[in-house]
Amino acid sequence: MREMIVLYMVAHTAATVALAVMSVSWLREVRGVTRVGLILLVVGLTFDTGYQIAKYTAMAARWNAVDWDFLSTDVSPPLVMLAGVTTAAGFAVPRVGPPAVDNLRAWKRYRLLKPLWAELRTLRAPTEGIIRWWDPPVVRLARQEIAIWDGVLVCSPYLDDQVRTTAYAEAAASLAADGTRGVRSPHQAAVVAEAAMLAAARVQVLRDGRAEVPARAGTLESISPPHRMVLLSRALSSSPIVARARRQATARTAAGRD
């Protein structure tokens, strides 16, 4: 029995040393959640080293007719428990971490794009791009962006550059008057102008029932870069210039029906 215990401990020590050397060497090479996992592995191996020291000490004491068995029965079990939990977390974090981070980012973007999605989703067939409650955030975001792109395609023939020019002039005037509120930069003014053009186009699509019309001069540049799409969504929900363009388009639509 003595030899078997010694063999087990030697094998355990060899495995621990090999894993520790690999973990420490890779710590300099990786970043992010992989580095966090390696740090947890090193911490777990430190607890495991304490476990091994307690075991070896108890064994050596027994061979010298000294009763230090409490090191084996009372001290080492908590140490190996902490080592097992921490080491398992070190292996799990690099596998679980990236998907969790991706879903967190997707959920944040999904929430930020909701105003733009709400503006355009009614232009699609009701059965297209349904987002179910059990869909993970990355799937929700993918379907949401597909709905947004499809809505933009429907609105594209109605995009009127004159609406954008007028809205940009208003946004630029607001920027010149007070740069601390509302529009804060020429870049944001351009996004607000495109949001106004899109909102007006949506009103006309609903009026015409998605009938084919000649394409106009307007183009929507804010829909492609991810950060500008978020700004476009924010402008649709909060900008008074966009709200004014939407009301004017609705008034023109009502006048045309009369």
C-alpha positions in Angstrom: 0.0 0.0 0.0 2.8 2.4 0.8 4.4 2.0 -2.6 1.1 2.4 -4.3 0.5 5.7 -2.5 4.0 6.9 -3.4 3.4 6.0 -7.0 0.1 7.9 -7.1 1.6 11.0 -5.5 4.6 11.0 -7.9 2.4 10.7 -10.9 0.1 13.4 -9.6 3.1 15.7 -9.0 4.5 15.1 -12.5 1.1 16.0 -14.0 0.8 19.1 -11.9 4.3 20.3 -12.8 3.7 19.7 -16.5 0.4 21.6 -16.5 2.0 24.5 -14.4 4.9 24.9 -16.8 2.5 25.0 -19.8 0.1 27.4 -18.1 2.9 29.9 -17.1 4.6 29.8 -20.5 1.3 30.6 -22.2 0.4 33.4 -19.9 2.7 35.7 -21.8 1.2 34.8 -25.1 -2.6 35.1 -24.7 -5.0 37.8 -23.6 -8.7 38.0 -22.7 -10.7 35.1 -21.3 -8.0 32.6 -22.3 -5.6 34.4 -20.0 -8.2 34.5 -17.2 -8.5 30.7 -17.6 -4.8 30.2 -17.3 -4.6 32.4 -14.2 -7.3 30.3 -12.6 -5.4 27.2 -13.6 -2.2 28.6 -11.9 -4.2 29.4 -8.8 -5.7 25.9 -8.7 -2.3 24.4 -9.1 -1.1 26.5 -6.2 -3.8 25.0 -4.0 -2.9 21.5 -5.4 0.7 22.1 -4.5 -0.4 22.8 -0.9 -2.3 19.5 -1.0 0.7 17.6 -2.2 3.0 19.2 0.4 0.6 18.1 3.2 0.4 14.6 1.8 4.2 14.2 1.4 4.8 15.6 4.9 2.3 13.2 6.5 3.9 10.3 4.6 7.4 11.3 5.6 6.3 11.7 9.3 4.7 8.3 9.3 7.9 6.7 8.0 9.8 8.3 10.8 7.3 7.1 13.4 5.7 10.5 13.9 1.9 10.9 13.8 1.1 13.8 11.6 -1.9 12.2 9.9 -4.0 15.3 10.4 -2.2 16.8 7.5 -3.5 14.0 5.3 -7.0 13.7 6.8 -7.9 17.3 7.8 -5.6 19.8 5.9 -5.3 18.2 2.4 -9.0 17.6 1.6 -10.0 21.4 1.7 -6.9 22.2 -0.4 -7.7 19.6 -3.0 -11.3 20.7 -3.1 -10.3 24.3 -3.8 -7.8 23.1 -6.4 -10.4 21.0 -8.1 -13.0 23.8 -8.3 -10.5 26.5 -9.4 -8.8 24.2 -12.0 -12.1 23.2 -13.4 -13.1 26.9 -13.7 -9.8 27.5 -15.5 -10.6 24.9 -18.1 -14.2 26.1 -18.5 -13.8 29.8 -18.7 -12.0 29.9 -22.2 -14.8 27.7 -23.6 -17.8 29.4 -21.9 -16.4 32.9 -21.8 -16.2 33.9 -25.5 -19.8 32.8 -26.3 -21.0 34.6 -23.2 -19.2 37.8 -24.2 -20.6 37.5 -27.7 -24.1 37.1 -26.4 -23.7 40.0 -24.0 -22.5 42.3 -26.8 -25.3 41.1 -29.1 -27.9 41.8 -26.4 -26.6 45.3 -26.0 -26.6 46.0 -29.7 -30.0 44.3 -30.0 -31.5 46.8 -27.5 -29.8 49.8 -29.1 -31.2 48.8 -32.6 -34.8 48.3 -31.3 -36.1 51.7 -32.5 -34.7 51.2 -36.0 -36.1 47.7 -36.0 -39.5 48.8 -34.8 -39.6 51.5 -37.5 -38.9 49.0 -40.3 -40.2 45.6 -39.3 -43.8 46.5 -40.2 -42.7 46.7 -43.8 -42.0 42.9 -43.9 -44.4 40.0 -44.1 -45.6 39.1 -40.6 -44.1 35.6 -40.8 -40.6 36.8 -41.8 -37.8 37.1 -39.3 -39.9 36.2 -36.2 -37.8 36.6 -33.0 -38.8 34.0 -30.5 -38.4 34.4 -26.7 -36.0 31.5 -26.4 -33.6 32.7 -29.2 -30.2 33.6 -27.8 -29.1 37.2 -28.2 -26.8 36.4 -31.2 -29.7 34.9 -33.1 -32.0 37.7 -32.1 -29.5 40.3 -33.4 -29.0 38.4 -36.7 -32.7 38.3 -37.4 -33.2 41.9 -36.2 -30.5 43.1 -38.6 -32.0 41.1 -41.5 -35.3 42.8 -40.8 -33.7 46.2 -40.8 -31.9 45.6 -44.1 -35.1 44.2 -45.7 -37.0 47.3 -44.5 -34.3 49.6 -45.9 -34.5 47.8 -49.3 -38.3 48.4 -49.3 -37.8 52.1 -48.5 -34.9 52.7 -50.9 -37.0 53.8 -53.9 -38.6 56.5 -51.7 -35.4 57.9 -50.2 -35.6 61.6 -51.0 -32.3 63.6 -50.9 -34.3 66.8 -50.6 -35.6 65.6 -47.2 -32.0 64.8 -46.1 -30.7 68.2 -47.2 -33.4 70.0 -45.3 -32.9 67.9 -42.2 -29.1 68.4 -42.3 -29.5 72.1 -42.6 -31.7 72.1 -39.4 -29.2 69.8 -37.6 -26.3 72.0 -38.6 -28.1 75.1 -37.4 -28.8 73.4 -34.1 -25.1 72.5 -33.9 -24.1 76.1 -34.5 -26.6 77.4 -32.0 -25.8 75.0 -29.2 -23.3 72.2 -29.5 -24.0 70.9 -26.0 -27.5 69.5 -26.7 -29.0 67.3 -29.4 -26.6 67.3 -32.3 -23.0 67.5 -31.2 -21.0 67.1 -34.4 -21.3 67.3 -38.2 -21.1 63.5 -38.2 -24.1 63.2 -36.0 -25.9 65.8 -38.0 -25.4 63.6 -41.1 -26.9 60.6 -39.3 -29.9 62.6 -38.1 -30.5 63.8 -41.7 -30.5 60.2 -43.0 -32.8 59.1 -40.2 -35.2 61.9 -41.2 -35.0 60.7 -44.8 -35.7 57.1 -43.8 -38.6 58.0 -41.6 -40.2 60.0 -44.4 -39.6 57.2 -46.9 -41.3 54.7 -44.5 -44.4 56.9 -44.4 -44.6 57.0 -48.2 -44.1 53.2 -48.3 -47.1 52.7 -46.0 -49.1 55.1 -48.1 -48.4 53.4 -51.5 -48.5 49.8 -50.2 -45.0 49.1 -51.5 -45.9 49.9 -55.0 -43.1 50.2 -57.5 -41.9 53.8 -58.0 -38.9 55.3 -59.8 -35.8 55.4 -57.6 -35.0 58.8 -56.2 -31.6 60.4 -55.5 -31.3 59.5 -51.8 -28.9 56.9 -50.5 -28.6 55.6 -47.0 -24.9 55.5 -45.9 -25.5 55.1 -42.1 -27.0 51.6 -42.4 -23.7 49.8 -43.1 -21.1 50.6 -40.4 -22.3 49.0 -37.2 -21.7 52.0 -35.0 -23.5 54.3 -37.4 -26.5 52.0 -37.5 -26.8 52.4 -33.7 -26.6 56.2 -34.1 -29.3 56.0 -36.8 -31.5 54.0 -34.5 -31.0 56.5 -31.7 -31.8 59.4 -34.0 -35.1 57.8 -35.1 -36.3 57.5 -31.6 -35.1 60.8 -30.0 -34.4 63.5 -32.6 -37.0 66.2 -32.9 -35.8 66.8 -36.5 -36.7 63.3 -37.4 -40.0 63.6 -35.7 -40.7 66.8 -37.7 -39.8 65.1 -41.0 -42.1 62.2 -40.1 -45.0 64.6 -39.4 -44.4 66.5 -42.6 -44.4 63.3 -44.6 -47.6 62.2 -42.9 -49.2 65.6 -43.7 -48.2 65.4 -47.4 -49.6 61.9 -47.5 -52.9 63.0 -46.1 -53.1 66.0 -48.4 -52.4 63.7 -51.4 -55.2 61.4 -50.4 -57.6 64.3 -50.1 
